[in-house]
Amino acid sequence: MNKRMLKGIWDIRWTIITLFMIISFISSTIQDFISKDYESGFNNLMIVLLFIEVLLLLWSRADAEKLIDLQDEIIDSQDTIIKQNEKSIELQDELIAKQSKWINQVTKIAKR
């Protein structure tokens, strides 16, 4: 296994652990229903459903964090664009001022 694969596994370690726990409780639930211990079977089934819900919440949280990171990147790029636009406006204002000054000088020379 290479480091990248190990890092990927390490990043989802809680998901893997939760899946093993779910599998364990599912097998225990099946054994309880086979042995007609319905109370224990239903208890194990509720635990399985709880773990599945926790797993889904963890995945949705990870997706939400990715979306938040993406939104932050978008906001940063928009800030950069706004700053560039402000600089562009300042340069245009300077250019207009120089053009106005030049037009005034040409007009004065033409009136002489």
C-alpha positions as MATLAB code, in Angstrom:
seq = 'MNKRMLKGIWDIRWTIITLFMIISFISSTIQDFISKDYESGFNNLMIVLLFIEVLLLLWSRADAEKLIDLQDEIIDSQDTIIKQNEKSIELQDELIAKQSKWINQVTKIAKR';
ca = [
       0.000    0.000    0.000;
       1.288    3.432   -0.759;
       1.088    6.457    1.524;
      -1.750    8.042   -0.432;
      -3.946    4.981   -0.005;
      -3.123    4.739    3.694;
      -3.925    8.425    4.162;
      -7.266    7.905    2.412;
      -8.070    4.994    4.702;
      -6.977    7.002    7.759;
      -9.240    9.900    6.720;
     -12.289    7.611    6.710;
     -11.290    5.501    9.723;
     -14.393    6.410   11.737;
     -16.616    5.468    8.832;
     -14.866    2.101    8.545;
     -15.126    1.485   12.294;
     -18.821    2.427   12.238;
     -19.462    0.090    9.305;
     -17.831   -2.796   11.187;
     -19.969   -2.019   14.226;
     -23.095   -1.988   12.059;
     -22.172   -5.329   10.512;
     -21.559   -6.762   13.989;
     -24.920   -5.574   15.287;
     -26.717   -6.797   12.158;
     -25.259  -10.281   12.603;
     -26.189  -10.185   16.290;
     -29.729   -9.093   15.364;
     -30.073  -11.975   12.906;
     -28.825  -14.428   15.532;
     -31.330  -13.058   18.065;
     -34.238  -13.398   15.649;
     -33.167  -16.943   14.713;
     -32.994  -17.914   18.396;
     -36.380  -16.160   18.921;
     -34.955  -13.621   21.386;
     -37.061  -10.854   19.867;
     -36.464   -8.250   22.566;
     -32.703   -8.389   22.170;
     -33.123   -8.545   18.376;
     -35.178   -5.365   18.306;
     -32.716   -3.647   20.653;
     -29.844   -4.559   18.340;
     -31.880   -3.420   15.345;
     -32.416   -0.020   16.980;
     -28.689    0.246   17.634;
     -27.998   -0.571   13.974;
     -30.429    2.113   12.853;
     -28.800    4.596   15.230;
     -25.348    3.844   13.831;
     -26.628    4.201   10.275;
     -28.076    7.589   11.173;
     -24.793    8.682   12.764;
     -22.919    7.519    9.672;
     -25.227    9.503    7.399;
     -24.849   12.578    9.604;
     -21.062   12.284    9.445;
     -21.166   12.084    5.653;
     -23.510   15.065    5.379;
     -21.284   17.045    7.744;
     -18.243   16.274    5.600;
     -20.153   17.420    2.506;
     -21.242   20.597    4.297;
     -17.636   21.335    5.289;
     -16.546   20.882    1.667;
     -19.262   23.298    0.547;
     -18.192   25.844    3.156;
     -14.574   25.569    1.978;
     -15.709   26.040   -1.607;
     -17.761   29.097   -0.630;
     -14.723   30.563    1.141;
     -12.635   30.090   -2.006;
     -15.332   31.773   -4.100;
     -15.522   34.715   -1.693;
     -11.729   35.092   -1.759;
     -11.675   35.084   -5.563;
     -14.510   37.620   -5.647;
     -12.565   39.868   -3.268;
      -9.561   39.633   -5.589;
     -11.723   40.549   -8.588;
     -13.229   43.496   -6.720;
      -9.762   44.797   -5.809;
      -8.621   44.435   -9.420;
     -11.731   46.305  -10.608;
     -11.055   49.107   -8.107;
      -7.478   49.411   -9.401;
      -8.787   49.453  -12.967;
     -11.234   52.238  -12.111;
      -8.434   54.255  -10.457;
      -6.250   53.859  -13.559;
      -9.146   54.874  -15.801;
      -9.746   57.959  -13.654;
      -6.059   58.880  -13.932;
      -6.160   58.360  -17.694;
      -9.291   60.501  -18.033;
      -7.657   63.242  -15.947;
      -4.524   63.180  -18.142;
      -6.651   63.193  -21.303;
      -8.661   66.150  -20.009;
      -5.450   68.022  -19.196;
      -4.055   67.227  -22.643;
      -7.310   68.332  -24.356;
      -7.245   71.602  -22.403;
      -3.639   72.251  -23.449;
      -4.430   71.476  -27.101;
      -7.485   73.732  -26.957;
      -5.388   76.602  -25.511;
      -2.758   76.138  -28.236;
      -5.445   76.022  -30.937;
      -7.048   79.302  -29.700;
      -3.771   81.245  -29.978;
];
